[in-house]
Amino acid sequence: MPYLFAHRHVAGAAMALAATALPFSFTTAAVAADFPGRAVTLVVGYTPGGAIDQSARLVGSELAKRWGQPVVVDNKPGANGTIAAGNVASAKPDGYTLLVTATSHNLNKFVNKNLRYDVTTSFTPVALTVEVPNILVVSAASPYRTVGQLLTDVRAGKKPFSYASQGIGGVPHLAGELFKLRTNTDILHVPYKGAAQGMTDLVGGVVDMSFPSPASATAFIAQGKLRALAVASNQRIAQLPDVPTFAEAGVSDYVISTWHGILAPAGTPPEIVAKINKDVIEIVQSPEFASALQAQGSIPAPPLSPPAFGAKLAKELSAFETISRKVDLSGN
C-alpha cells in the first residue's frame, strides 16, 4: 500500500505539472480558437465621424459578421488619443478590449511628457488597417513642378521658404521637419489651427509648401489649385499615379504616413493576436473595404504580421526621436 500510495502521488504530481504547462500550449490555443466568446470593444481616441473613427467602424462591422459577436466602437476622445490609450493599457489582456489608434500614438511620447503608459511596452501590435502617405504640395501658381526645382531655390537662399501644417506636433509638422533633416534645408514652420486654413493660405501663396495627407489636398489638386510634387511612400499611390515618390524625386529615406491600426494591452496571448490579425487583414484586403476607404480619401494598409507592424512602429519611433532632439514637438 505505501508503494501504491507513492506511485499515485508521483503520478498526481506529474499530472499537476502537465496541467500547469497547459495554459502555455493547448489551453491557450483552445482559448484562441473559441475567441471571441462575447462582445469585443474597439476603443477609439477620437470623436465620431472622423477618419479614424470611420475606419474603425468599417473594420468593426465586418469583424462582427465574421465572429458572430458584437464589436462595439467606444469613442474616448481627448488629449490626442492618450485618454483612450491609457484606458486600454490598463485593460485585461484577453483580446476583448482593443485600441484603434494612429500615427499620433508614437508621436505622443514626444508631445506629452506625462503619459500614464509607455507607447511600446504597454501594448502589443495587432494589425495595420490604413496607411496614407503624406505628400508634398505647392500652389499651382508656383513655378515648381519637381522637388529638385524647389530644393534648388530653397538652397539658393534668395528668399525665405515656409511650410504650413495643421498644428504643432501633428503628422504634417513631423513630415516638414523630417524633410528638412533629409534635405539639409532650413524652412520656416507655420502652424495653423487645422488643415483647411493652411491649404487656403498655400493656394493663396502666403506659404510655399505643405506636407498634408492626400485627403486634405486632393480636392484642391483636382480643382487645379495645388500641385503635388512627391509622395512620402515606398511606391506611388492610386489616387495620384503620376506623382513620384520622394525616392524617385531624389530624396532618399523619406517615408512618413498617417496610419490607423489596432493595438492590444501588453500580455495579450499571441494566438489571439494572430487570430485578430488574420481576420483584420482579410477584411482590409477586400475590394469592398478598399472602395469604402477610397470614398473617405484613405488607402488600405499593406498586410503586416504583428511582428512586422511592431517593427514599423519601432522604426517610426526612432525617426520621431531624432526629430524631437532638434525640434520641440510639444510646443512648449
Buried (B, 14 or more C-beta within 10 A) or exposed (E): EEEEEEEEEEEEEEEEEEEEEEEEEEEBEEBBEEBBEEEBBBBBBBEEEBBBBBBBBBBBEBBBEEBEBEBEBBBBBEBBBBBBBBBBBEBEBBBBBBBBBBBBBBBBBBBBEEBEBEBBEBBBBBBBBBBBBBBBBBBEEBEBEEBEBBBEBBEEEEEEBBBBBBBBBBBBBBBBBBBBBBBEBEBEBBBBEEBEEBBBBBBEEBBBBBBBBBBBBBEBBEEEBBBBBBBBBEEBBEBBEEBBBBBEBBBEEBBBBBBBBBBBBBEBBEBBBBBBBEBBBEBBEEEEBBEBBEEBBBBBBBBBBBEBBBEBBEEBBEBBEEBBEEBEBEEE
